[in-house]
């Protein structure tokens, strides 16, 4: 039997992804976090970025925020904003970039500016 850990990405309305994986990289506020089998238990918050789910193939998801919990080889990602990179169209990404740039032109506190700046960088990376 292949080793790995159970992974679920869940939105408020449905399960977006469910699989047994060897590695997942999440955009935690602390930085990119790689999770592998038997990782220590943790709970953390996500910032805007890409979730990379790796096995024989790779599934990538753009997220704006969420909560990540890992315990007993079960990874649970709760987010309202996960979108499969494969399903995103160029015009959707361009629209998100425009909305984010508009938001950055507003009067924001440091935390909001950090989050929207990071979101903009990630979206521009996807749009290449």
Secondary structure, DSSP 8 states (H G I E B T S, - for coil): ----EEEEEE-SS-EEEEEEESEEEEEETTEEEEEETT---EEEEE-SEEEEEESSSEEEEEES-EEEEEETTEEEEE-S--EEGGG--HHHHHHHHHHHHHHHTS---HHHHHHHHHHHHHHHHHT-
